[in-house]
Amino acid sequence: MKIQKKDTWIYSLLIVLLIISVGYYLLDTALFDSMGPLAKNKAVTAATAAIEDTIFAAASQKDTDSLSEIHRDLDGKILSMSTNTKELAVFRAQLTEALTEETKDLRVQLQIPLGSVIGGSIFSGKGIPIKLYVVSAGGLLVDTESQFESAGLNQTCHRIYVTVSIDLTILYHGHTETVNVSTKVLASETVIVGEVPAAYFGTYQKSAD
């Protein structure tokens, strides 16, 4: 009789442990699913800040005037404008190297209050902080775009835009989710002074591969 009671107690304990384990798994999964949008927004914000800081640091060390090729006549009138593709290729390579170095060991810890996950204005920003980690998943792509635009009377603005795309992985208690971050940053802006034929802007716009 004692043996039967002992067996019953063991079975009951196992059932309770199973229920607790399943409940914890379901709650954990539900929390991760509901945290998805918040985690993605925080991951994108953190990665974008790191990317922008790296681009601005690289651009500050570059003579951006060298990215433009300007040909003038003897009177100083602009005959043609173009992007210095060799210098732009060098600039893009430098950016890629700097961004690769910056993001290869990227590991950002994020904390989201439990109340923000549950929802509702009353609980938002309150409760136990839930920790997540964002790490680089590779797939870094860097592209540049060059644009000439009129900047007023006898002034032309040459802008270099950098578009960066990278995959990030969000980690939380064994759960993983990959999110792609793509951001476009104005890396340099050079004002060119000189008269430009009006028809020039009607036909000219260049993007650098």
N, C-alpha and C positions, 0 to 999 in steps of 0.2 A: 504493500500500500504506500509506504514511504517512497519507494522507487518511482511509483506512478506519479506521486505528487511532485517529486523532484524533476521528472521528465516534463511534466506539465509546466512547471515554473520555468524551465529552460526554454521550452517552445514559446511560452508567452514572452520571455525576454527577447528571444530572437525576432519574434513578430514586431515587438515594440521598436527594436533597433532597426528593423527593415523599414518600418513606417517612418521613423525619424530620418533615415538615410534618404528614402525616396522624397520625403517632404523637403529636406534640405536641398536635394538636387533640383527639385522643381522650383523652389524659391530662388535658388542661386541662378538657375536658367532664366527665370522670369525677371529677376533683377538685371541680369546682363542684357536681356532683350529690351527692357524698358530704358536702360541706360544708353542704348545705342546712339540715339541722336545727340545726347549731351556729350558722350565720350567722343564722338566724331567731331563735334564743333570744337571741343577743347583741343583735340589732336591737331585739327587743321589750324587753329589759332597758334599753337605752340610751334608747329612746323613752319608756318608762314613767317613768323617772327624770326626764326633761325635762318631761313632762306634770305629774307630781306636784309638782315644784318650782314650776312656773308656777301651778298651782292654789293651793298653800299660800301663795305670795307674794300672790296676788290676794285670798285669803280673809283674810289678816292685815291687809289695808287696808280691809276691809269691816266695818261694824257689823252683825254677824250677828244681833243681837237684833231688828233691824228686819225680819228675814225672817219673824218670827212676829207674828200678830195675836191678842191675848188680851183677852177681854171678861170683866169680873168684876162681881159684884154689890156692894152696899154693905159686905158683910161680908168681901169679898176672895175669895169663892168663885168659881172659874172657871165661867163660864156657857158659853163656847164658845172653841175654839181653831181657828185656820186659818192657812194660809200667806199671807203678803203677796205676792200674785202679781205686783204691779207691781215691788216691790223685787227679787223673785226673777228677773223678766225682765231687769231692769237688771243684776243680778249675772251672769246667764248671758251677756248681751251683752258685759260687761266681760271675762269669762273667754274668750269666743270671740275677742275682739280680741287679748287677751294671748297666747292659744295660737296664733293665726294668725301673729302677729309672731314668736313663739318658733320655730315650725316651718317658716316659709316658706323660710328659708335653712339648714334643718337639714342638716348634712353631718357624719356621724360616721365616723371611720376605725376599723376593727376589725382585729385581728390574731389569726389562729388558727394555732397551731403545726402544722406538717405532720404530726407524730406523732399529734395529736388527730384529724386527718382520716383517717389510715390506720386508726386504731383499735387497741384493745388497751391494757391497763393499763401495759405496759412503755414504750410510745412516747408515751403521753398527756402533753400539755404540753411535749413536746420537739420539736426540729427547727426548720427554717427557718420564720419567721413568714410566713404568707400574708396579704396585705393585701386588705381589702374596704372598700367605702364604702357607707354607708346615707344616702340622701337622701329628702326628702319628695316624695311623689307626689301630694299634695293629698288631696281627699276628706275634709277635716276636718269632723266632726260632734260637736256638744256638746249633751248633754241633762242635765237636772237632775231629781232626785226628792226629794220632801219626805216625811218620816215623823215621826209623833208616837208615842212609845212610853213606857210606864210605866217610871219609873226608881226606883221605891221608894215609900215612904209619902209621899203628898202631893207627889210630884215627877214631872214629865213632861219627857222629853228630846225636843227637836226636832232632828232630823238632816237635813242637806242633803247628798245624794250627787250627784256629778258623774260622768257617763259620757262618756268621750271616745273617738272612733274616728277613726283616721287611716291612710292608705295610705302605705307606705314602699317604696322600691325599693332592692334590694341590687345593687351593681355589682361585677363582678369580671372583669377582662380581656375586656371586651366582652360578657360575659354579664349578663343582668339578670333579676331575679325580684321580683315584687311581693308584699308581705306586709301583711296588715291587723293593726293593733294596736288593741285595745279594752281599756280599763281603767276601773274604777269606783273613785272616790276619795271618802272622807268629807271634805267640804270644811268643814263647820261643825257644831258641836254646842252647843246651848243648853239649859241646864237651867231649867225653869219651875217655880217653887215655888207650890203652892196645891192645895187639894182639888179633885179632878175626879170627877164622877159615874162610878161603876163601869161603867155601861152605855156610857159614851162611848167607851172603848177597844174595846168589842165591835163597834162599828159604824164607827169612824172610822179611815180611813187614806187619805192623799191623796198622789197623785203629780202633780208639776207637769210640764206639757209644755214 
